[in-house]
Amino acid sequence: MAKESMKAREVKRKRLVEKYAAKREELKKAGDSVGLQKLPRNSSKVRMRNRCNLTGRPRGYMRDFGVSRVTFREMVLFGLIPGLTKSSW
């Protein structure tokens, strides 16, 4: 599991991106690079990292389900995701 501080940092980034999205868009259309530089760095969408909603794991993230591959496999094994089963051959 990821440290709680890393999860909190991502939540903070997400809030900043939402807060400054409209202003950032206006500055981009106007071509005002100086104005863009004055905004907080973490308000840029590029700085966000996809993390598992349950564990906070940053790697092996599955966008369709919002969890990491490890958590996804466990959920499938326990039948928590309808319509999916672990295949074996």
C-alpha positions in Angstrom: 0.0 0.0 0.0 1.1 3.5 -0.7 1.9 5.9 2.1 -1.0 8.0 3.3 0.9 11.2 2.5 1.2 10.1 -1.2 -2.5 9.5 -1.4 -3.2 12.9 0.2 -0.9 14.6 -2.2 -2.7 13.2 -5.2 -6.1 14.3 -3.7 -4.6 17.8 -3.3 -3.4 17.8 -6.9 -6.8 16.7 -8.1 -8.5 19.6 -6.2 -6.0 22.1 -7.6 -6.5 20.9 -11.2 -10.3 21.3 -10.8 -10.0 24.7 -9.2 -7.7 26.2 -11.9 -9.0 24.3 -15.0 -11.1 27.2 -16.4 -8.4 29.9 -15.7 -5.7 27.7 -17.2 -7.8 27.2 -20.3 -8.3 30.9 -20.7 -4.6 31.7 -20.4 -3.7 29.0 -22.9 -6.2 30.4 -25.5 -4.8 33.9 -24.9 -1.2 32.6 -25.2 -0.2 34.1 -21.9 2.7 32.0 -20.8 3.7 34.4 -18.0 0.2 34.1 -16.5 0.4 30.3 -16.8 3.7 30.3 -14.9 2.2 32.2 -12.0 -0.3 29.4 -11.4 0.6 26.7 -8.9 2.6 23.8 -10.5 0.3 21.2 -9.2 -2.7 22.8 -10.9 -1.4 21.3 -14.2 -3.3 18.1 -15.2 0.0 16.5 -16.4 1.3 16.3 -12.8 -1.5 14.0 -11.7 -0.7 10.3 -11.3 -3.3 7.5 -11.7 -3.5 5.5 -8.5 -5.5 2.6 -7.3 -8.6 3.8 -5.4 -8.2 1.2 -2.7 -4.5 0.8 -2.1 -3.0 3.8 -3.8 -0.6 1.7 -5.9 0.7 3.9 -8.8 1.7 1.1 -11.2 -0.4 -1.4 -13.0 -3.4 0.9 -13.0 -6.5 -0.3 -14.9 -8.5 2.8 -16.0 -11.7 0.9 -16.7 -12.0 -0.2 -13.1 -10.0 2.4 -11.2 -7.8 -0.1 -9.4 -4.4 -1.7 -9.8 -3.9 -5.1 -11.4 -3.2 -6.7 -8.0 -6.4 -5.4 -6.5 -8.3 -6.2 -9.7 -7.2 -9.9 -9.5 -8.2 -10.2 -5.9 -11.6 -8.7 -6.6 -12.2 -11.0 -9.5 -11.2 -14.1 -7.4 -13.7 -13.1 -4.7 -16.4 -12.4 -7.2 -16.7 -8.7 -6.4 -16.8 -7.7 -10.1 -19.9 -9.0 -11.8 -19.4 -10.9 -15.1 -15.7 -11.5 -14.7 -14.0 -14.8 -13.6 -10.4 -15.8 -13.5 -9.6 -18.0 -16.5 -7.5 -21.2 -16.2 -6.5 -23.7 -18.9 
